[in-house]
């Protein structure tokens, strides 16, 4: 089969070729005119590639994560959208924030440390972003007495006992009265500390 082009310039958008075979003289075919393909921008991703079923490229706008409530869970590519995840919310108490969230990472939460009742006290009061720090309660040594009982947030206070000499005697009633006064002061302090903790919790809830 022999093909030859004829008068291409005289016939716009067409070309002619002749097949020198029996009963065939000339065949005309339209010339395709291609348009430039669509180009996706930096804020878009390609949902359909160019040439698919003779169709143009298709672009969609990238998802934008909410900077307050979301973080980027999966980074976008030229052919896939960005994925956003909801930021974890720490429930305080009994949780606190151990790692702050970033644009590409979630918030992490931990359980608040619980001090052992009677043997430990909280030297640092917990907050939404800090843990409770516990310390061992001081034990009074021989020759000392408990001047102030420990609470949930304060240590025991010990003082040296008064030594009676030859011209004095030990007054039991005075010791009992002093102990009762100390206990009453301790109860009052514990009530105030509990009220302070409740106020901190109410402040956290309002935030």
C-alpha positions in Angstrom: 0.0 0.0 0.0 1.4 3.4 -1.0 0.4 6.6 0.9 1.1 10.2 -0.3 0.0 13.6 1.1 -1.7 16.1 -1.2 -2.3 19.9 -0.9 -2.1 19.9 2.9 -1.6 23.7 3.1 -4.6 24.4 0.9 -7.1 22.6 3.1 -7.0 23.9 6.7 -7.5 21.4 9.5 -7.5 18.5 7.1 -5.0 16.3 5.5 -5.4 14.1 2.5 -3.9 10.8 1.7 -4.4 8.6 -1.3 -4.5 4.9 -1.3 -3.5 3.6 -4.8 -5.8 0.7 -4.7 -8.7 -0.3 -6.9 -11.9 1.9 -6.6 -10.3 4.2 -4.0 -9.2 7.7 -5.1 -8.9 10.0 -2.1 -9.8 10.0 1.6 -10.0 13.1 3.8 -9.7 13.1 7.5 -10.1 16.0 10.0 -7.0 17.1 11.9 -7.4 17.2 15.7 -6.6 20.5 17.4 -5.4 19.9 21.0 -6.0 22.4 23.8 -3.5 23.0 26.7 -4.2 20.7 29.6 -5.4 22.1 33.0 -2.6 22.7 35.5 -3.4 22.2 39.3 -2.1 24.9 41.6 -0.3 24.6 44.9 -3.6 24.6 46.8 -5.1 21.8 44.6 -4.6 18.1 44.0 -5.2 16.1 40.9 -8.3 13.9 41.0 -8.2 12.8 37.3 -5.0 12.6 35.2 -4.9 14.1 31.8 -5.7 11.7 28.9 -8.1 9.6 31.0 -10.9 8.6 28.5 -9.7 11.5 26.3 -10.6 14.0 29.0 -8.8 16.9 30.6 -7.0 16.8 34.0 -9.3 17.5 37.0 -8.3 19.4 40.1 -9.8 19.9 43.5 -9.0 22.3 46.4 -7.0 20.8 49.2 -8.7 20.3 52.5 -7.7 22.9 55.2 -7.4 21.7 58.8 -9.0 23.8 61.5 -6.0 25.1 63.5 -8.0 25.1 66.8 -9.6 21.6 66.7 -7.7 19.7 64.1 -4.2 18.6 63.0 -2.8 17.3 59.8 -3.1 13.5 60.1 -1.8 12.7 56.6 0.1 15.0 54.3 -1.2 15.8 50.8 0.5 14.6 47.6 0.0 15.7 43.9 -2.6 12.9 43.6 -4.2 12.7 47.1 -5.9 15.1 49.5 -4.7 16.2 52.9 -6.4 14.2 55.8 -7.3 16.0 59.1 -7.8 14.5 62.5 -9.6 15.8 65.6 -7.3 16.9 68.4 -7.6 14.8 71.6 -9.1 16.6 74.6 -7.6 15.8 78.0 -10.3 15.3 80.7 -8.9 17.2 83.7 -9.0 15.7 86.2 -8.0 12.9 86.1 -5.9 13.6 83.1 -3.4 16.3 82.1 -1.6 17.3 78.9 1.8 15.5 78.5 2.5 16.8 75.0 1.0 19.9 73.3 -0.5 19.4 69.8 1.2 20.8 66.7 -0.1 21.4 63.1 1.0 17.8 62.2 0.7 15.9 65.6 -2.1 15.2 68.1 -2.2 16.2 71.8 -1.2 13.5 74.3 -2.7 13.0 77.7 -1.6 11.2 80.8 -3.2 10.1 84.1 -2.5 12.3 87.1 -0.3 10.7 89.8 -2.2 9.8 93.0 -0.4 10.3 96.3 -0.5 7.5 98.9 -2.9 8.6 101.6 -1.1 9.0 105.0 2.5 8.4 103.7 2.7 11.0 100.9 1.5 14.5 100.2 1.3 16.6 97.0 4.2 19.0 96.9 3.0 20.4 93.5 -0.7 20.9 92.8 -1.8 19.4 89.4 -3.1 21.5 86.5 -4.4 21.0 83.0 -0.7 20.8 81.7 1.2 19.5 84.8 1.2 16.4 86.9 0.9 16.1 90.6 4.2 15.6 92.4 4.2 13.4 95.5 6.7 13.4 98.4 7.0 11.2 101.4 5.6 12.6 104.7 8.3 13.4 107.2 8.6 11.1 110.2 9.4 12.7 113.5 12.5 11.4 115.1 13.1 10.4 118.7 13.0 13.5 120.9 10.7 15.3 118.5 6.9 15.8 118.4 4.4 16.5 115.7 3.8 20.3 115.8 1.7 20.2 112.7 0.0 17.2 111.1 0.4 16.5 107.4 -2.4 17.2 104.9 -3.0 16.3 101.3 -0.8 19.2 100.2 1.6 19.8 103.1 4.2 17.9 105.1 4.3 17.0 108.7 6.1 19.6 110.9 8.3 18.2 113.7 9.8 20.1 116.6 12.2 19.2 119.4 10.4 18.3 122.6 10.9 20.4 125.7 13.1 18.7 128.2 11.9 18.9 131.8 14.5 19.8 134.4 14.7 19.0 138.1 12.5 22.0 139.1 9.7 21.3 136.5 7.3 18.5 135.7 5.5 17.3 132.5 1.9 18.6 132.2 -0.2 16.1 130.4 -3.2 18.4 130.1 -1.2 21.1 128.3 0.0 18.5 125.8 -3.5 17.3 125.1 -4.8 20.9 124.6 -1.9 21.7 122.3 -2.6 18.5 120.3 -6.3 19.4 119.9 -5.4 22.9 118.8 -3.1 21.5 116.2 -5.7 19.1 114.9 -8.3 21.9 114.6 -5.7 24.0 112.6 -5.0 21.0 110.4 -8.7 20.4 109.6 -9.1 24.1 108.8 -6.2 24.0 106.4 -7.5 20.8 104.7 -10.9 22.5 104.1 -9.1 25.5 102.6 -7.0 23.3 100.4 -10.0 21.3 99.1 -11.8 24.6 98.3 -8.7 25.8 96.4 -8.6 22.6 94.4 -12.3 22.9 93.5 -11.7 26.5 92.4 -8.9 25.3 90.1 -11.2 22.6 88.6 -14.0 25.2 88.0 -11.5 27.5 86.3 -10.4 24.6 84.0 -14.0 23.8 83.1 -14.7 27.4 82.2 -11.8 27.4 79.8 
